[in-house]
Each structure stands twice: as structure tokens, then as C-alpha cells.
Amino acid sequence: MTSVTPDSLSSAPPEILALGPVAWAKKNLFSDWFNSLLTVIIVGILGWGIFRLVSWALTAAQWQVIPNNFGLFMTGTFPSELYARIWALLAVVCGLAGLSWGVLGRNVSTLFSRSVLIGLGLVCAFIVLFPPTRPSSLKLLPMVALVAIAAVAGRQVGRKFPGIGKWVSLAWFLSYFVALWLIGGGLGLTPVSTNDWGGLVLTLFTAVSGIVLCFPLGLLLALGRRSALPVVRLLSTVYIELVRGVPLVAFLFMGQVMIPLFLPIGSRPDRILRAVIALALFSAAYLAENVRAGLQAVPRGQREAAMSLGLNTPTTLGLIILPQALKIAIPAIVGQFISLFQDTTLLSIVGLAELLGIGKSILANPAYLGRYAEVYLFLAVIYWFFCYAMSLASRKIEEKLNTEH
Amino acid sequence: MAHDSGSRSFDLKAMLRDERFWKIAFQVITLLVVLLLLSFFLGNLNRNLIQQGRAFGFSFLRNPAGFSIGESLIQYRPNDPYWRALMVGLGNTLTLVVGGIVLTTLLGVVAGVASFSKNWLLQKLSRVYVGLVQNIPLLLQLFFWYFAIFGALPNPANQIGILGLAFLNNRGVYIPWASSALLAILGIAATVGAAIAALFLWRWRTKIRIETGVGGQAQSIALAVVALAWLAIITLGMNWTVPAGVEGGGVTGGLRLSREYVASLTALVFYTSAFVAEIVRAGIQSVSKGQWEAARTLGLNAGMVMRLVVFPQALRVIIPPMNSQYMNLTKNSSLAFAIAFPEIYSIATTTYNQTGRPVEVFVVMMATYLTLCLLITVVMNQFNRSVQFKER
């Protein structure tokens, strides 16, 4: 290869790059006529849209529908004299979250880095300033403090007993039943009929139940589909393909109408239970495909090496294959959990008063006639927050587990 | 095995240690458990249905339906049988799905390619769109479009006209359309036919020009003729009727797309396109950087690099996951029933409410959606085969 260097430039220093906002805009927004045209069109449309949205939000919109019904949005028609139980549940979750944070971050030099402190400050400011949460800020601020205190405690305990992680997982598992007890009552608490479960609490409860139930089922189906045993493989494949060919609404419909038909005469499980079962049976098929992709990505040599070390099939799967496969499949699995969380909105169609369902019933109230945009935007923000948090967490886990160089 | 199997009698311990025995035993046990469960469930189902006095059977589909349907592609009267009502639902589902697939592909590819744009604003816009839309449930978006956007359009008395060609009001969207259904089908067929003919001619022309370096004029002329013929059919042969506003509100002529249809289509397209955009993005990212650089070195401009070099290679990665997005769109079209668009799920639930036959209705619904998904898979597999690497 020959390189040609113009003599006049050969000894000159490199051209100084233009910096500053003007140069940036020239490079990124107005590099040629097409780009400039695009920029002008986008700025025009976006500017008009944002102007319309802001002017609507500040003048025409009637936001009272949100603070007036905040309790309904959060807990549905749960009896207000029993709200203490929901607060207790929130406290349990906050305590456990803080504890897990502390235990996971036990090797970090400081738990409260600047960005975390800013985040906590923003949360506190939001709780105090946001009108719907302001009345309960005296209860919400201690929750934030609880998270912080539990985190510090979790770090101390985590350093002293490195094996504490297992117990935290167990505590999370047990907290599910505590939640069931606190919401549903019984065992010394006033029972609350499932007709009164609703709002965000019901959305989160059905989503968590669905996730907890569909994960083992999906795992088994994926293993079944990859199995060398023809009968198991056939059954798993048929189940997965049949379920994946049917829309979820149809499946929920089946759950509400047909599950009682499949059971002995007269038995009729609770409708929330039926919905959760249908949701889990549905998601399991999709989850199985995600796990299967992970299983396929594990090299054949891993299995052969494990076998040659004398491990039998269950131990090979449990100790060698699954840990690697699940690690690969984490993004897809979390994606499935996100769509399961979004799919809980469909429960409003079969008559459950979860977040979207309660929104619909509030909109049916003549006092809030036509407040569609306000209510749906508010709900969209809530759903967006949870889904985005999940995908962010998935990215963090992925980074943490990425052991490749 | 060391010992002679003939001289030994049945050895239980050896059998229990043998993996082959366990493999067969495990399968037999699984099969037995599944069969037992199935017979338990189906037995209960049978007893329950007999107790309710409705033995399993599809003869009820021939009974008159007795309900009216807001919009339909085929002739339908309330006293037509249930199967005809279901056909109307299927037709409405198909219009939603076909329109959805075409528009989703366009918007999704544009949004995916836009995330590689040199224009900072466009690139960020694409990212924000995907991050926003993917994280909000489809049903909520559907309600938002139906109630908050299209519901907020003015009533027919104050409808919005667009250049006198189309009208918007809170009852729907009115667009110019062929004066009869037959002509409309003819026009669509002509468009599809012309597109296929043009594609073949273009490939033929490219092939000749690659092989000989000259020629291809005949094909160019043929291309122009096809284009002219298509243009003539579309402009002159369709007998277009343009919607016209009526004094005091309302529209005559043209095609009315109901508010339910437009809202469902918009929600489905916006939601699915976000996922398609991510697939397209991943596909383009999978093309190695050397391909971009080599193409730029050959003197192609940015648009040509994408169109001629990168995108065809990205298609290999893009097509397989697109299949599942199209299937998702098909299945999600059932949500349109929540805003009372009479698609197949909506008709099926009405049928169930009137006849009280959940099992049969569910079987019909399941068969319909499975068939649609299977059709999409078959078509996409064909297409996939054509874009994969041609190896030995």
C-alpha cells in the first residue's frame, strides 16, 4: 500500500475541531439540506404538540379527579378503616427492599453516593409536593427513612454474615404470604372479600402472583421441550404452541368461564384466583420459549463435561446448564415479566377492579364525566414507572452477571 | 455388561440402576398423569354440561343470531345464523390485522432506521418513542386513543376537513374511496400485481446490467409502462368518490372508517411498531461495522449504504422475530373488542352470552386465531428463506 500525503499539510498540526453549541448543532442538526429540513419539520411538529399538551394540561385539564380518588386508584374499594394494613404491607416491602439493597451493596464503599442521595431527596420532595400524596406524607416519609435505615442495617449484617442472602430471599418469599394475610385478612384480622381488592394493590398482587407461578411452570415446559424423551417433548410442545396461538383475552375468558366447568360440580374458585391461574398458564408458555432460547445457547460441551464428571441428568441441569441458561435468558425473562405486568390490565375486561378497571369505574362516575385524558395519562405514568424500573433493574443485573471480557 | 443376560433371571437392582429403564418409566408416568388429569377435567366438563342441559355440539351455529353488528364487510342481517355473524367478525379482524401489519412494518422500519440517523433530534425521538410506548400497556393506550384523542374530535357539526378530501369527526374518519367494493378490490389487486411485476422487472434489469454492464433499456421501458398502467387504473378506473361535508354536519360519499376501527388500528400500530423498531435496530446493529466502512469507501452515500448494503444483510436477523410480532399484532387485535369494535372475539363473546356455550365458542375462537397465526408463520417462513444467506 502506498499512502499519499499532500506536502503542504504533512507537517501541519491537526485542524482544531470546532466546539460549542453552534458547532454541535451544525454537526448534528444541520449537516446537509435534508438534515436541516428534517430538523425544521420535527421541531415544528414537536413544538406544536408540546405547546398544545402543556396549554391543555395547565388550562383545560381538570386534575381534581386524581387527588379526589387517590385512595381508589391505590387500593380500590378496600375499606378505609383497614388502610393501616396496607400501610403495614408497604412497610414490610420497604424494609425488605432496604435490607436487600444493603446486603447486595455490602462491598460498595458508600451506600449513599451523591446520585442516590439526590434520588432520595427527589422522592421526599415529590411526596411532600405532589398533591395526591401530600395528605399521607407523614406516613410516606418514614417509609423512605425505613428503606435507608434497613439498607444500613442490611449492610452491617451482610458484612458479618456473608450467607445472609439466602435468608433475605426466604424473607421475600414469606412476605408474599404476609401480603396475602394483610390484604385478605383471616387469622385474627377482619376478612376482606376479594370483591374489595383493587387498584394498584391488586395490579401488583396479581402481577407478582402471576410471575411467581409462571416461572417454575415455564422452566419445566422449557426443559420438557428440550428433553430427549419424546413423550415429554411432545406434550410440552403442544401446550406451548396451543397457548401461544390464542390471545390472552380469550384465555382469561376461559379462566373465568371454563375453569369452574372443568372442576367438580359446584366448586367455583375465587375470581381473582381464576384470573391469576389463567395469567400464569398463559405467560408460562411464553416464558418457556425464552428459557428455551437460553438453554440452546449453552454449548453442548458443558453438558458433556458435566456428564463425564459423573453428574446425572438432574444435577447436570440444576448445577451446570440452568445457571448458565438463565443468565443468558435474563433480559428476555424480565421482558416477559414486564409484559405480564402490562397484561394485568386485561383483568379489567373480565371485571376485576385493578388499576385500569378502577380508572374505568371512576370515569363512569357522572362527577368525572369526560376526564379521560387526565385519568389515562395518570395511569400511563404509573405503568410506565413500574415497567421502566423493571427494565432498568434487568439491565443492572445483566451488567452484574456479565462475566465475559 | 459383563454378565450373560440369558443365564440370569430378572434382576430388579440392575434394572433400577439402568438409566434406560428410568427414561421409559418417567415418560409412562408423565403420560399417565396427564391422561388422568385430562380425563378428570373432561369428565367434570361433561358432567357439568349435561347438568346444565347443553351437550357438546356445534349445531347451534345454524340458529339465527338475532343481534346486529355495527360494521361488516359482507352482507349481514340480525336473523342470519351465528356462523355468518362469526364470519363478519373474522372479516373485521382481518381488515384490522392486514392494515395493522402493513402500517406497523412501515412505521417500525422507519423508527428503527431513524435510531441510526445522523440527525440528533430524529435519533432521540425514535428512542423516546420506543421507551415510552413499550412500557405502557396496550389496553391503556387503546382507551387513550379511543376516548381521549379520537373522542375529543369535534362532533359532526364542527367536523375538521382536510383539503376537502377527507373529514374527521368524533364518529370516524372519512376518506376518498372507490365507488363500489368490486372496484376497490380491483384497485388493490392492480396495486399488488403492479408491485410484483415491477419487482421482477427491476431484478431482471439489475441482473442484465450486472452481467453485461450495458442494456436493460427494454426492462426500463417495461417498468415505465407498468407504472403508467397502474396510474391509469388507479386514477381513471376506480370511479373515486370523495367525501363531501353536508350542511349542518355529517358526510356523504367516500369511505367511513369508524372511530373504533381507527382507534384500534392506531393503538395497535403505535404499540407494535415500537417492538418492530427494536428488532430493526438490533438487526442493523448485527451487521458488522466493516460493511458500513467498505460501502462508504466505495463511494456510496449514507442512504445508499443503508438501502443497498446494510439493510439487506440486517433482514436476515430481522425477519424471524418479525413473525412473532405479526402474530402478537393478530392476537392483540382481539383487544379492540374493549372499545366495541365488532371483531371476532367480540362476536364470539356475544355468541357465548346468548347461547351459554363457552366450550364450543372457545374452540371456534382458538381455531380461528391458530389458523391466522399459522398462515402468518407460513408466509414469513417463505419470505425468510428468500433472504437467508445462499450457501452451498
Interface residues (C-beta under 8 A of the other chain):
Chain A: N28 L29 S31 N35 L38 T39 I42 V43 L46 A228 L229 P230 V231 V232 L235 L242 R244 G245 V246 P247 L248 V249 A250 F253 M254 V257 M258 P260 L261 F262 L263 P264 I265 I338 Q342 D343 T345 L346 S348 I349 L356 K360 L363 Y372 A373 Y376 L377 L379 A380 Y383 W384 C387 Y388 S391
Chain B: K23 F26 Q27 V28 T30 L31 V34 F41 L42 N44 L45 R47 N48 L49 Q51 S117 K118 N119 W120 L121 L122 L125 G131 L132 Q134 N135 I136 P137 L138 L139 L140 Q141 F143 F144 F147 A148 G151 A152 M327 K331 N332 S334 L335 F337 A338 Y345 A348 T349 Y352 P358 V359 F362 M365 M366 Y369 L370 C373 L374
